[in-house]
């Protein structure tokens, strides 16, 4: 991988980078669309407050909010982050970089799918699903190509197995969601609608997002916090344990068999306990001021603990009805998966800008990243998600609305933080010269 003289590659502690991140303009497009989707999702949550407080997760406004998080925010944010990080972590370049240029437009089909599902509008849903499916297929194929071409016999800082399983789960979750809608919310393969949607949720939230966070986060978290890295390993134990527990859990949910679901949930908790302990250790040993990625990850661990406790309470009958389901989805999908992803968007945008800085002196990272603003965003997000979940359990519309308002504030601050980073690019004269390719070099 060659670049113009004077360019530098993003240093990755302990690894020699031989792959390069996607161009700045493409990364910025993914992150801008993600932040737009997050703002739309937070406003939809505010709109859906009465339905969420009433324990009605299948009401149109609630379905719209859920799918704007799942399809309007997460695909863009995860794709942009993945192609910034995975080529470096797996030590090879994206095989078809031009194919990625059309992906933002294709993934925008999610903005049609969300209202199409919410209000049962096939004319919106199926064209949107076709676009989204095409975009997701390109992303998955490019990710799998990175996995296949990763050098053998060398230490990698992301698990090939974990990344591959995450890519497979997103396709299965997408297919199941399409099948539920196509059946007109009638049973699918003998599963009731409620059970089908629970399986769909867990495949997406645990099988796609959480598995990818675990596979990448064990290196990314310590790296961004300048904390000691996780110990080298020969097998991706956490990822395999999480996958095994997930499939026990979805089998128990689908059959339904309470004992099997509880056993699967216990295995998932064990896998995530190992990851959570790593995050907490990073928080204790960081040598830098705390930034939003770590703050969101620490809050995410707390959301995971609450989601696990609530899930077990629902399976044992201690908490019943759809009220518990609403709070569970808020804690797992919004609080952990979306929150952890959101916390990294601003940091990765600033890193992408730094990596693609034109020849000549580069600014320090702290000059490009408005740390305090993003910390306020993280506080608003954590408080908002917590209040929404508590309000759902208490069936309080006022509480859910207050929490959603905090999430709107979080989305506004996130957009402002990203804009400040981008404006600093212009003020320092990066301009169009930032298109030059960064040259890979050893970090040490």
C-alpha angles and dihedrals in degrees: 000000000000131000140174118285114275098029119123133206124232106269113238112195113243098002138087106230113223096161126067135218122250117271119285095245093054093046090049091051091054093047095045092052090046092054091046089052092049092052090050091048094050091050090049089052089054089050091048096050096111092050093047092049090049091055094246107136092166095059111118096248092048092048090048092052093047094050094045087058093044099039107016099047113016102052093054096042095045093045094049092047093045095053092045093052112024098062089056095041094046093039102233138088130255105273098217107025093167091060089061091060091075095044098088090056092047095047088052084078084085088075087063095043094055098061090033091060094039096054099025095247109158090183088066100032103051098047088045091047091050091053093043092047092051092050093046091049092054091048093048093047092050092047092049090048089056089051094048094048096045108122115261124228094027132102113262124193095217126051114250089203094050094048092047094049091049091053091049093050094054090057092048091048091049092049093049092050090051091049092053092053093043090055091054090244091302120136115295115212089340094311119127117234093256092051093044091052092048090053089047091051095050094046089054101037098038105019098045111021105026093042091051091046090052093046094050103024098065087070102025095052096055091039095055092043095045087234128142111286125242118269117272113258138194096214131034092242097168094049094047092046091049092049093049092049091047093056092046087051096049091045090054091047092048101046086035103237115153097199092052092048091049091049091050091048090052091053091048090051090051091052093047092045088063091051092043092053089054091052092049091049090052089052091053097044103037114131094201133068109276113268133194097267091059093039091053092046092051090048088046091057089054090049090050092053091051093045091051092049092048092047092053090046091054094047092050092046097247089119117030144184132026092305088078092046092056092052091044093054091047092052098043107032100028105026099041111019100033094034095052090048094047092051091061099046097082094042094049091048090055091046091050090051090049093048093051096043110137123252113296136050116345126215119242117265093247089060091060099040120065095214099178094049091052091048089056087049090052091050092050091048096048093046092045096050091046093050093047091052093046091046091052091052091047092044089232115152091190092055094046090048092049091050091048090051089056089051090052087053089050091052092048092050091047091053090047092050092051091047092052090053092049093046090053087057090058094042091055093050098247090137118143092336088082088081092086115115116252116237117233117234139159117282092221 
